[in-house]
């Protein structure tokens, strides 16, 4: 009997059995689990804990006076936040305190509101005449004040004046806004000026000007649009025009977010993709979108933070095993790739339903379904945390982005308990809270001790003049870019504005290139590292002193290196490398410098002569 055929059959079955076993091992992620990704390295930041040398000279003194008008309350509160973020010491005062102010070219009184009769005009006039500075943060009409503030004639109020045109380069990135723009809708005083230096106009009307009076100077904002967060950089940089020299601090952080990434990807066609590529949605994201975004990151100095979605189903009936199956491909392809680039994986949700219960605020037009109860929320968070841990057991979830930037009090309390080691909540800096959007400042949550608020400032692929203005304003205020995009915008005609990926790619790359060119000193990092640096920045104590010949800066708990912007209106700085750090020109303006301190004391000479 010939036994050879039987031997071949046995060998063939053995090969098939081993092959099937290997396929099954791959399907069950065993290679990934046997060789897991390296744990993402969290950055450490150096600080100088004690002052080595005291700074000498005169400190800047900024006094804010608020009255009961809505304009005054809004503008002064907004200005106070802007100064706090720029680490400029300031003090709230009462009307009775004005007479105690000592006139100086380093002392400014900030007023805002329409109730000018409540202000002691003669006391303020003498303060400016003798060398003090006056900053008017909001338009008013009062002929009595005309001579002091540089107005020859006050007319009536003019409403709905749009746009903004810069007559002076205030800060890199600020661009003119046309009168069709709705970012700033001014209510102004119709004025005729005398001997005033106009810095900003809107549709031919003066919006910002300075006026010399006696030995002092007045700056006047002829607008009601200083109540919004997107004017904070304008408030700080315009303040810098009033002094011989002026220093404001920069956290110098650049963040780029992907919401819904990684997320389940359909292995199906889509008309928006088929216009340009003969690929399924799954293959498009793997072979085109993700490769393009990786290239942009490398060329434009970006580190991405992605925020995971486990399912796009409204219900949470999927088991942990089913959830893992839903996101196997995106987690192993996109999630792992993002971590290899030095990025961060955060949480967006079990699904894309905001953590909101019935009775809590949420825009009904969005079509979301409220959660049944708190227990259901807890269950959903536990499942998606477990799925993340399955794929990346060495990684820790440290950041959370609410779906559609909406979350209710119950959702916040659930996250506070689910993440006892702390969680960053990254929602929105600017928006409308009346429809459920979670609008934040950069600060610990006042109710939930484990949560820290770190809002995003801009979003989208298709840069507009308004988007770039808002982005520039945040950098002008305290040196932060925080931008987010949704990868799946390309699939939606409305959200992509019908452009298709080739145009969207060019647009987002252009935006990131502009950021890299205009603000090369910003450090790209993950959301968690950005939070760490922000906290250290906020805790730092920096003392700046001024004289005619120098600026002296000292600090404790000070980041090393520290970044700051210096404006020199009288004299100039020498650029180059020095023992304390570096001085570079910032943008095209002659009077702006970016200063990097590598020590916690610096004496920066102010040289004579023009720029």
Beta strands, then each sheet from edge to edge (+ up, - down):
strand 1: 46-48
strand 2: 61-66
strand 3: 91-93
strand 4: 107-112
strand 5: 133-137
strand 6: 151-162
strand 7: 165-166
strand 8: 185-193
strand 9: 197-202
strand 10: 205-213
strand 11: 216-221
strand 12: 245-250
strand 13: 253-259
strand 14: 304-309
strand 15: 344-349
strand 16: 399-400
strand 17: 423-425
strand 18: 443-444
strand 19: 451-453
strand 20: 458-459
strand 21: 480-486
strand 22: 523-524
strand 23: 541-546
strand 24: 550-556
strand 25: 558-560
strand 26: 562-568
strand 27: 576-578
strand 28: 581-585
strand 29: 592-597
strand 30: 601-605
sheet 1: 1+ 25-
sheet 2: 3+ 2+ 4+ 5+ 11+ 10- 9+ 7-
sheet 3: 6+ 8-
sheet 4: 12+ 26- 29+ 28- 27+
sheet 5: 15+ 14+ 13+ 21+ 20+
sheet 6: 15+ 14+ 13+ 22+
sheet 7: 16+ 17+ 19+ 18-
sheet 8: 23+ 24- 30+
end
